[in-house]
Amino acid sequence: MALQLAGMRRAGPMIIAMAMSAGPALAQEPFPGIDAYITKAIADWKVPGLAVAIVRGDSVIYAKGFGVRKVGTTDAVDDRTLFEIGSSSKSFTATLVAMMVSDGKMRWDDRIAMYLPDLRLQDPVANAELTLRDALSHRTGLSRHDFSWMSAGVSRDELLRRAKFLKPAATFRTRFIYQNVMFLAAGQSAGKAAGSTWDDAIQSRIFTPLGMSSSMPVLRQSAQVANLATPHLTWRDTVQAKAHMDMDDIAPAGAIISSARDMAQYLRFQANDGQYGGKRLVSSAALRETHSPQMLIGAGGGVPGTDSLTRFNTYGMGWFVQDYRGKLMWQHGGNTDGMTTAMGLLPDQKFGVVVLSNQHGSPLPDLLMRYLFDRELGAPMRDLSAETLARLTTQRRRADSVQRAQAALRTTGAQPPLGLAAYEGTYADSLYGEAKVSVQNGVLVLERGAFSAPLEYWNGGNFRWGKLPSGAIPELMVKFDVSADGKVNTLALGVGADSAYFMRKPAAAAGRGSRQ
């Protein structure tokens, strides 16, 4: 509670009164039956806890929590429970840049090198021309390589230094490719333009004026934070609590902690064109630029398997800009390692919804957001939750069958081609840093950043790394390459479309850092 009260003291007495005046009216259903619908949905999807807020016009008409903060406890979620909002943070970073533009301290097409002169990219054109607009609209052409920053245990400056090792997956400004490190670059630039840091600027320019008194730019010392939801993952159909992932290194792309009540104030501000409580916090022109299409993504973007409710799909800056049932929609979800968020607005209707949950990769927040949009628009009612759950259950069964077939290819009881000691050592990659392989109690163990787990021999030169303390990456296949003289020289792993190749370091060089 100490951290939350400190934030309230900074906000001032008027905002404290607003934050503390929780009325029972906010828990009253704006649409008949939604409490029962949400309660059933979280049980069906095995989501431990969830909070919802709804904004109409300049009013918060609903804010309520469901379920528990941690599985196996009775600690109830309420509208002030804090969640990781993940990539919904990108909207805050883009809004902060808009504020700097409004103040005359930045321009959208400023080159990032003006603020981060040491940033380098592989592609010479991108390296010379990269702008704030490019970074904020995912049009740099760089591949994601999210595992390069996940639990890496490095600073923001080090992540930006490693950006020169990010390989382009497309020509600069030709394709939408989601890229978190570039949002980090934009956020750090905005902090410098503000004369402070991204963290302090988010607090002083957005949280404090909006009365978001419980929100934090980055979660630190989680044990001291009251009313904080615990992340969860699903492992072999069992929901398990997990530790919060350290997101400080990538903070402007996805580290904000907030509550349904606080996020409702942010939606009010966005829906009212940058005004809050009768005061303008950012110019209309600058904020509208974040809501304007910057990059074409493609057709669709609605709920998979349903009618085509979304016909155009673009990205602004920190917002997906789409249509939904013929209405303009701004939305940006968020996934951290253990939580899922949906946040969206129908700006012409001035109707906004945020759904926060403490379950990794859950489709439910987005489904509930769209369900509530449908109720507001008077659309024909469909049980999107039940329909999607049935479809995904069938898909999961098929995936399980494929997994069982792959497991059958493994020779039970087989031993690796070399003794375990032959694999020991420190391996390094310029982008991913170092990984250490050691024998512990007769078992091969791979450690990389905060990730540490046994390596289970699979076949050939392949090992299965897991179980990892992650909902995003519960396990990975790792391949060791052996040279003609029988020595292990590389370790390879892949996450999604990205691959990393760690070269084994000579024993004397271990611990000196990755290749330059």
C-alpha positions as CSV (number, residue, x, y, z in Angstrom):
1,M,0.0,0.0,0.0
2,A,2.9,2.3,0.7
3,L,3.7,2.7,-3.0
4,Q,0.1,3.4,-4.0
5,L,-0.3,6.0,-1.3
6,A,2.9,7.7,-2.3
7,G,1.5,8.1,-5.8
8,M,-1.7,9.6,-4.4
9,R,0.2,12.1,-2.4
10,R,1.9,13.3,-5.6
11,A,-1.4,13.6,-7.3
12,G,-2.8,16.2,-5.0
13,P,-6.0,16.4,-2.8
14,M,-8.5,16.9,-5.6
15,I,-7.3,13.8,-7.5
16,I,-7.2,11.8,-4.3
17,A,-10.8,12.5,-3.7
18,M,-11.7,11.4,-7.2
19,A,-9.7,8.2,-6.9
20,M,-11.1,7.3,-3.5
21,S,-14.8,8.1,-4.3
22,A,-15.7,4.6,-5.4
23,G,-19.5,4.5,-5.7
24,P,-21.6,1.4,-5.8
25,A,-23.1,2.8,-9.0
26,L,-19.9,1.8,-10.9
27,A,-20.7,-1.9,-10.2
28,Q,-24.2,-1.7,-11.6
29,E,-24.7,-3.4,-14.9
30,P,-24.9,-1.0,-17.9
31,F,-26.3,-3.9,-19.9
32,P,-28.5,-6.6,-18.4
33,G,-26.8,-9.9,-17.7
34,I,-23.2,-8.9,-18.2
35,D,-22.1,-9.8,-14.7
36,A,-23.4,-13.3,-15.1
37,Y,-21.9,-13.6,-18.6
38,I,-18.4,-12.5,-17.4
39,T,-18.6,-14.8,-14.4
40,K,-19.4,-17.8,-16.5
41,A,-16.8,-16.8,-19.1
42,I,-13.9,-16.7,-16.7
43,A,-14.8,-20.1,-15.3
44,D,-15.1,-21.6,-18.8
45,W,-11.7,-20.1,-19.8
46,K,-10.0,-20.9,-16.5
47,V,-9.0,-17.2,-16.0
48,P,-8.3,-16.7,-12.3
49,G,-9.2,-13.0,-12.2
50,L,-10.3,-10.2,-14.4
51,A,-11.4,-6.5,-14.1
52,V,-13.5,-4.5,-16.5
53,A,-14.2,-0.8,-17.0
54,I,-16.5,0.9,-19.4
55,V,-16.5,4.6,-20.5
56,R,-19.3,6.4,-22.3
57,G,-18.8,10.0,-23.2
58,D,-16.9,11.6,-20.4
59,S,-18.2,9.2,-17.7
60,V,-17.1,5.9,-16.3
61,I,-20.3,3.9,-16.3
62,Y,-18.9,0.6,-15.0
63,A,-15.9,-0.7,-13.2
64,K,-15.8,-4.1,-11.5
65,G,-13.6,-7.0,-10.7
66,F,-14.2,-10.7,-11.0
67,G,-12.4,-13.8,-9.6
68,V,-9.2,-13.8,-7.6
69,R,-5.8,-12.2,-7.7
70,K,-4.1,-15.5,-7.3
71,V,-5.3,-19.0,-7.9
72,G,-5.9,-21.1,-4.8
73,T,-6.6,-18.0,-2.7
74,T,-9.7,-16.0,-1.9
75,D,-8.1,-12.6,-2.5
76,A,-10.8,-11.0,-4.7
77,V,-10.1,-8.8,-7.8
78,D,-11.7,-5.4,-7.6
79,D,-11.7,-2.3,-9.9
80,R,-8.5,-1.1,-8.1
81,T,-6.5,-4.3,-8.5
82,L,-3.3,-3.7,-10.4
83,F,-2.4,-5.7,-13.6
84,E,0.4,-5.7,-16.1
85,I,-1.1,-4.1,-19.2
86,G,1.6,-5.2,-21.6
87,S,1.6,-3.7,-25.0
88,S,-1.3,-1.4,-24.2
89,S,1.6,0.6,-22.8
90,K,2.5,1.5,-26.4
91,S,-0.4,3.9,-26.6
92,F,1.0,5.7,-23.5
93,T,4.4,6.0,-25.1
94,A,2.9,7.3,-28.4
95,T,0.8,9.8,-26.4
96,L,3.9,11.0,-24.5
97,V,5.6,11.6,-27.8
98,A,2.5,13.5,-29.0
99,M,2.8,15.7,-25.8
100,M,6.4,16.4,-26.7
101,V,5.3,17.3,-30.3
102,S,2.6,19.5,-28.8
103,D,5.2,21.3,-26.6
104,G,7.5,21.8,-29.6
105,K,10.2,19.6,-28.2
106,M,9.8,16.9,-30.9
107,R,8.5,16.4,-34.4
108,W,7.0,13.2,-35.7
109,D,9.5,12.9,-38.4
110,D,12.6,13.8,-36.3
111,R,15.3,11.2,-36.8
112,I,15.8,9.2,-33.6
113,A,19.5,9.8,-33.9
114,M,18.8,13.4,-32.7
115,Y,17.9,11.9,-29.3
116,L,19.9,8.6,-29.4
117,P,23.0,9.3,-31.3
118,D,24.6,5.9,-30.5
119,L,21.7,3.9,-31.9
120,R,22.8,1.8,-35.0
121,L,20.8,-0.4,-37.4
122,Q,22.2,-2.9,-39.9
123,D,20.4,-1.5,-42.9
124,P,22.2,1.7,-44.0
125,V,19.0,3.4,-45.2
126,A,17.1,2.7,-42.0
127,N,20.2,3.6,-39.9
128,A,20.3,7.0,-41.6
129,E,16.5,7.7,-41.9
130,L,14.8,6.1,-38.9
131,T,12.3,8.5,-37.4
132,L,10.0,8.6,-34.4
133,R,7.1,7.9,-36.8
134,D,8.8,4.8,-38.1
135,A,9.5,3.4,-34.7
136,L,6.0,4.1,-33.4
137,S,4.2,2.5,-36.4
138,H,6.2,-0.8,-36.7
139,R,7.5,0.0,-40.2
140,T,11.3,-0.4,-39.7
141,G,11.4,-3.8,-41.3
142,L,13.2,-5.3,-38.3
143,S,12.3,-8.8,-37.2
144,R,10.9,-9.2,-33.6
145,H,13.5,-11.3,-31.7
146,D,11.5,-10.9,-28.5
147,F,13.5,-13.6,-26.7
148,S,16.5,-11.3,-27.0
149,W,15.0,-9.0,-24.3
150,M,12.8,-11.4,-22.3
151,S,14.3,-11.9,-18.9
152,A,17.7,-11.0,-20.4
153,G,18.9,-9.1,-17.3
154,V,20.3,-6.2,-19.2
155,S,19.7,-2.4,-19.2
156,R,17.7,-0.4,-21.7
157,D,20.9,1.1,-23.0
158,E,22.4,-2.3,-23.6
159,L,19.3,-3.5,-25.5
160,L,19.5,-0.4,-27.7
161,R,23.3,-1.0,-28.2
162,R,22.4,-4.6,-29.5
163,A,19.8,-3.2,-31.9
164,K,22.5,-3.1,-34.6
165,F,22.4,-6.9,-34.6
166,L,18.6,-7.1,-35.3
167,K,18.3,-8.4,-38.8
168,P,15.8,-6.8,-41.3
169,A,13.0,-9.1,-42.3
170,A,11.7,-6.6,-44.9
171,T,12.8,-3.5,-46.7
172,F,12.6,-0.3,-44.6
173,R,9.0,1.2,-44.6
174,T,7.5,-1.5,-46.8
175,R,5.9,-3.9,-44.3
176,F,4.2,-3.9,-40.9
177,I,6.4,-6.0,-38.5
178,Y,5.7,-5.6,-34.8
179,Q,8.9,-4.5,-33.1
180,N,9.2,-3.9,-29.4
181,V,12.8,-2.6,-29.3
182,M,11.9,0.3,-31.6
183,F,9.2,1.3,-29.2
184,L,11.9,1.3,-26.5
185,A,13.9,3.6,-28.7
186,A,11.0,6.0,-29.1
187,G,10.2,6.0,-25.4
188,Q,13.8,6.7,-24.4
189,S,13.9,9.5,-26.9
190,A,10.7,11.1,-25.5
191,G,12.2,10.9,-22.0
192,K,15.3,12.8,-23.2
193,A,13.1,15.4,-25.0
194,A,11.2,15.9,-21.7
195,G,14.5,16.5,-19.9
196,S,14.0,13.5,-17.6
197,T,13.3,9.8,-18.2
198,W,10.4,7.9,-19.9
199,D,9.3,6.7,-16.4
200,D,9.2,10.1,-14.9
201,A,7.5,11.7,-17.9
202,I,4.8,9.0,-18.0
203,Q,4.1,9.7,-14.4
204,S,4.1,13.5,-14.5
205,R,2.5,14.0,-17.9
206,I,-0.1,11.3,-17.9
207,F,-0.7,9.4,-14.7
208,T,-0.8,12.4,-12.3
209,P,-3.0,14.8,-14.5
210,L,-5.4,11.9,-15.1
211,G,-5.6,10.9,-11.5
212,M,-4.2,7.4,-12.2
213,S,-2.9,7.3,-8.7
214,S,-2.3,3.6,-8.4
215,S,-0.6,3.1,-11.8
216,M,3.2,2.6,-12.2
217,P,5.4,2.9,-15.3
218,V,7.4,-0.2,-14.2
219,L,6.7,-2.8,-11.5
220,R,9.5,-2.9,-8.9
221,Q,9.5,-4.6,-5.5
222,S,6.2,-6.4,-6.2
223,A,6.0,-7.8,-2.7
224,Q,5.5,-4.2,-1.4
225,V,2.6,-3.4,-3.8
226,A,-0.9,-3.9,-2.4
227,N,-3.8,-5.3,-4.4
228,L,-1.5,-6.6,-7.1
229,A,-2.7,-9.5,-9.4
230,T,-0.4,-12.5,-9.8
231,P,0.5,-13.7,-13.3
232,H,-0.6,-17.2,-14.3
233,L,0.2,-19.7,-17.0
234,T,-1.4,-22.9,-18.1
235,W,0.8,-26.0,-18.0
236,R,-0.8,-29.2,-19.3
237,D,-4.3,-27.9,-18.6
238,T,-3.5,-26.8,-15.1
239,V,-3.5,-23.1,-14.2
240,Q,-0.4,-22.1,-12.2
241,A,0.8,-18.9,-10.6
242,K,4.1,-17.6,-11.7
243,A,6.5,-14.7,-10.8
244,H,6.3,-11.3,-12.5
245,M,8.7,-11.0,-15.3
246,D,11.1,-8.1,-15.1
247,M,10.0,-5.7,-17.9
248,D,12.3,-2.8,-17.0
249,D,14.6,-3.3,-20.0
250,I,11.7,-2.9,-22.6
251,A,9.5,-0.7,-20.4
252,P,8.1,1.8,-23.0
253,A,6.9,-1.1,-25.1
254,G,5.0,-2.9,-22.4
255,A,5.8,-2.4,-18.7
256,I,3.0,-0.3,-17.3
257,I,1.0,-1.5,-14.3
258,S,-2.6,-0.2,-13.9
259,S,-6.1,-0.9,-12.7
260,A,-9.5,-0.9,-14.4
261,R,-10.4,2.3,-12.5
262,D,-7.2,4.1,-13.6
263,M,-7.4,2.9,-17.2
264,A,-11.0,4.2,-17.4
265,Q,-9.5,7.7,-16.8
266,Y,-7.1,7.2,-19.7
267,L,-9.9,6.1,-22.0
268,R,-11.9,9.3,-21.0
269,F,-8.9,11.4,-22.0
270,Q,-8.4,9.6,-25.3
271,A,-12.1,9.7,-26.2
272,N,-12.3,13.4,-25.4
273,D,-9.5,14.4,-27.8
274,G,-6.8,15.0,-25.2
275,Q,-8.8,16.8,-22.7
276,Y,-9.5,15.8,-19.1
277,G,-11.4,17.6,-16.4
278,G,-11.8,20.6,-18.7
279,K,-8.1,20.9,-19.3
280,R,-6.2,20.2,-22.5
281,L,-3.2,18.0,-21.9
282,V,-2.0,17.6,-25.5
283,S,-2.9,19.4,-28.7
284,S,-5.7,17.9,-30.7
285,A,-3.6,17.7,-33.9
286,A,-0.7,15.8,-32.2
287,L,-3.0,13.3,-30.5
288,R,-5.0,12.7,-33.6
289,E,-1.9,11.8,-35.5
290,T,-1.5,8.7,-33.1
291,H,-5.0,7.7,-34.1
292,S,-4.4,8.1,-37.9
293,P,-3.4,5.2,-40.1
294,Q,0.4,5.1,-40.7
295,M,0.9,1.5,-41.9
296,L,-1.3,-0.9,-43.7
297,I,-1.5,-4.3,-42.0
298,G,-4.1,-6.0,-44.2
299,A,-7.7,-7.0,-44.3
300,G,-9.5,-8.6,-41.3
301,G,-8.3,-8.4,-37.8
302,G,-11.6,-9.5,-36.2
303,V,-12.3,-12.6,-34.1
304,P,-11.0,-15.6,-36.0
305,G,-13.7,-17.8,-37.4
306,T,-16.5,-15.2,-37.1
307,D,-18.2,-13.0,-39.6
308,S,-15.9,-10.4,-41.3
309,L,-16.6,-7.6,-38.8
310,T,-13.4,-5.8,-39.6
311,R,-12.7,-4.9,-43.2
312,F,-9.7,-2.6,-42.9
313,N,-6.7,-3.1,-40.6
314,T,-4.0,-0.4,-40.1
315,Y,-1.7,0.8,-37.4
316,G,-1.5,4.3,-36.2
317,M,1.1,5.1,-33.5
318,G,0.5,3.0,-30.4
319,W,-3.0,2.0,-31.7
320,F,-4.5,-0.4,-34.2
321,V,-6.9,1.6,-36.3
322,Q,-9.6,-0.5,-37.7
323,D,-13.3,-0.7,-38.3
324,Y,-15.7,-2.9,-36.3
325,R,-19.2,-3.4,-37.6
326,G,-18.8,-0.4,-39.8
327,K,-17.7,1.8,-36.9
328,L,-14.2,3.3,-36.4
329,M,-12.3,1.5,-33.7
330,W,-9.0,2.2,-32.0
331,Q,-7.6,-0.6,-29.9
332,H,-4.4,-2.1,-28.5
333,G,-4.2,-5.3,-26.5
334,G,-1.3,-6.4,-24.3
335,N,0.3,-9.6,-23.4
336,T,3.0,-10.0,-20.7
337,D,4.3,-13.3,-19.5
338,G,1.2,-14.2,-17.4
339,M,-1.4,-11.5,-18.1
340,T,-3.6,-10.3,-21.0
341,T,-5.2,-7.0,-21.6
342,A,-7.7,-5.6,-24.1
343,M,-8.3,-1.9,-24.5
344,G,-10.4,-0.3,-27.2
345,L,-12.5,2.7,-28.2
346,L,-15.3,3.4,-30.6
347,P,-14.4,7.1,-30.9
348,D,-17.5,8.2,-32.8
349,Q,-19.7,6.7,-30.1
350,K,-17.3,7.9,-27.4
351,F,-17.5,4.4,-25.9
352,G,-14.5,2.6,-24.5
353,V,-13.7,-0.7,-22.8
354,V,-10.7,-2.0,-20.9
355,V,-10.4,-5.7,-19.8
356,L,-7.5,-6.7,-17.6
357,S,-6.8,-10.4,-16.7
358,N,-4.1,-12.4,-14.9
359,Q,-3.9,-15.3,-17.3
360,H,-1.2,-15.6,-20.0
361,G,-2.4,-15.4,-23.7
362,S,-6.1,-15.5,-22.9
363,P,-8.5,-14.7,-25.8
364,L,-11.1,-13.7,-23.3
365,P,-10.3,-10.0,-22.7
366,D,-10.6,-9.2,-26.4
367,L,-13.8,-11.3,-26.7
368,L,-15.4,-9.4,-23.8
369,M,-14.4,-6.1,-25.3
370,R,-16.1,-6.9,-28.6
371,Y,-19.1,-8.4,-26.7
372,L,-19.5,-5.1,-24.9
373,F,-19.1,-3.2,-28.2
374,D,-21.9,-5.3,-29.6
375,R,-24.1,-4.5,-26.6
376,E,-23.5,-0.8,-27.0
377,L,-24.2,-0.9,-30.8
378,G,-27.3,-3.0,-30.5
379,A,-25.8,-5.7,-32.7
380,P,-27.3,-9.2,-32.9
381,M,-26.2,-11.1,-29.9
382,R,-23.7,-13.9,-30.2
383,D,-21.9,-15.8,-27.4
384,L,-18.4,-15.0,-28.7
385,S,-16.9,-16.6,-25.6
386,A,-18.6,-20.0,-26.0
387,E,-18.1,-20.1,-29.8
388,T,-14.4,-19.3,-29.6
389,L,-13.8,-21.6,-26.7
390,A,-15.4,-24.5,-28.6
391,R,-13.4,-23.8,-31.7
392,L,-10.1,-23.4,-29.9
393,T,-10.7,-26.6,-27.9
394,T,-11.0,-28.5,-31.1
395,Q,-7.8,-26.9,-32.4
396,R,-6.0,-27.8,-29.2
397,R,-7.0,-31.4,-29.5
398,R,-5.5,-31.5,-33.0
399,A,-2.3,-29.8,-31.8
400,D,-2.1,-32.3,-28.9
401,S,-2.3,-35.1,-31.4
402,V,0.5,-33.6,-33.5
403,Q,2.6,-33.2,-30.3
404,R,2.0,-36.9,-29.4
405,A,3.1,-37.9,-32.8
406,Q,6.3,-35.9,-32.6
407,A,7.0,-37.3,-29.2
408,A,6.7,-40.8,-30.6
409,L,9.6,-40.1,-32.9
410,R,11.8,-39.9,-29.8
411,T,13.7,-43.0,-28.8
412,T,12.9,-43.7,-25.2
413,G,16.0,-44.0,-23.0
414,A,18.4,-42.8,-25.7
415,Q,21.6,-41.1,-24.7
416,P,23.2,-38.0,-26.2
417,P,26.0,-38.8,-28.7
418,L,28.6,-37.1,-26.3
419,G,29.1,-37.2,-22.6
420,L,27.3,-34.4,-20.7
421,A,30.6,-32.6,-19.9
422,A,31.2,-32.1,-23.7
423,Y,28.3,-29.7,-23.8
424,E,29.4,-27.6,-20.8
425,G,30.5,-24.0,-21.5
426,T,29.5,-20.5,-22.2
427,Y,27.9,-19.7,-25.5
428,A,27.4,-16.2,-26.8
429,D,25.3,-14.4,-29.4
430,S,25.7,-10.7,-30.3
431,L,22.0,-10.0,-30.0
432,Y,20.9,-12.5,-27.3
433,G,24.0,-12.3,-25.0
434,E,25.3,-15.3,-23.1
435,A,23.9,-18.7,-22.3
436,K,25.6,-21.1,-19.9
437,V,25.4,-24.8,-20.0
438,S,26.6,-26.8,-17.0
439,V,26.1,-30.2,-15.4
440,Q,24.2,-30.0,-12.1
441,N,23.6,-33.2,-10.1
442,G,24.1,-35.3,-13.2
443,V,21.7,-33.2,-15.3
444,L,22.5,-30.8,-18.1
445,V,21.2,-27.3,-17.3
446,L,20.9,-24.3,-19.6
447,E,20.8,-20.8,-18.1
448,R,20.2,-17.6,-20.0
449,G,19.2,-14.4,-18.1
450,A,16.5,-15.3,-15.6
451,F,15.6,-18.5,-17.5
452,S,17.1,-21.7,-16.1
453,A,15.9,-25.2,-16.7
454,P,17.2,-28.7,-17.5
455,L,18.1,-29.9,-21.0
456,E,16.3,-33.2,-21.7
457,Y,17.9,-35.2,-24.5
458,W,15.6,-35.7,-27.4
459,N,17.3,-37.1,-30.5
460,G,20.4,-36.4,-32.7
461,G,21.9,-33.2,-31.4
462,N,18.6,-32.0,-30.1
463,F,17.5,-31.3,-26.5
464,R,14.3,-30.0,-25.0
465,W,14.8,-27.1,-22.6
466,G,12.1,-26.9,-20.0
467,K,10.0,-26.5,-18.1
468,L,10.8,-22.8,-18.2
469,P,9.1,-20.3,-15.8
470,S,7.2,-18.7,-18.7
471,G,3.7,-18.9,-20.2
472,A,5.0,-17.4,-23.4
473,I,7.9,-19.9,-23.8
474,P,7.2,-22.9,-21.5
475,E,9.8,-25.0,-23.4
476,L,12.2,-24.8,-26.4
477,M,14.1,-27.2,-28.6
478,V,17.8,-26.6,-28.5
479,K,20.3,-28.0,-31.0
480,F,24.0,-28.4,-30.5
481,D,26.2,-28.7,-33.5
482,V,29.3,-30.9,-33.3
483,S,32.4,-30.2,-35.5
484,A,34.2,-33.0,-37.4
485,D,36.7,-33.3,-34.5
486,G,33.9,-34.2,-32.1
487,K,33.7,-30.8,-30.3
488,V,30.5,-28.9,-29.6
489,N,30.8,-25.4,-31.2
490,T,27.3,-23.9,-31.4
491,L,24.0,-23.9,-29.7
492,A,20.9,-22.9,-31.7
493,L,17.3,-22.2,-30.6
494,G,14.3,-20.6,-32.3
495,V,11.3,-18.6,-31.0
496,G,8.6,-18.2,-33.6
497,A,10.2,-17.1,-36.9
498,D,13.4,-15.9,-35.2
499,S,16.5,-18.0,-34.6
500,A,19.6,-17.5,-32.5
501,Y,23.0,-19.1,-32.9
502,F,25.2,-19.0,-29.8
503,M,28.9,-19.7,-30.5
504,R,30.8,-21.5,-27.8
505,K,33.4,-19.3,-26.2
506,P,36.9,-20.5,-25.3
507,A,37.1,-21.3,-21.6
508,A,39.4,-18.3,-21.0
509,A,37.0,-15.9,-22.7
510,A,33.9,-17.0,-20.8
511,G,32.3,-14.2,-18.8
512,R,33.8,-11.3,-21.0
513,G,30.5,-10.7,-22.7
514,S,29.2,-11.4,-26.2
515,R,30.9,-10.7,-29.5
516,Q,31.1,-7.1,-30.6
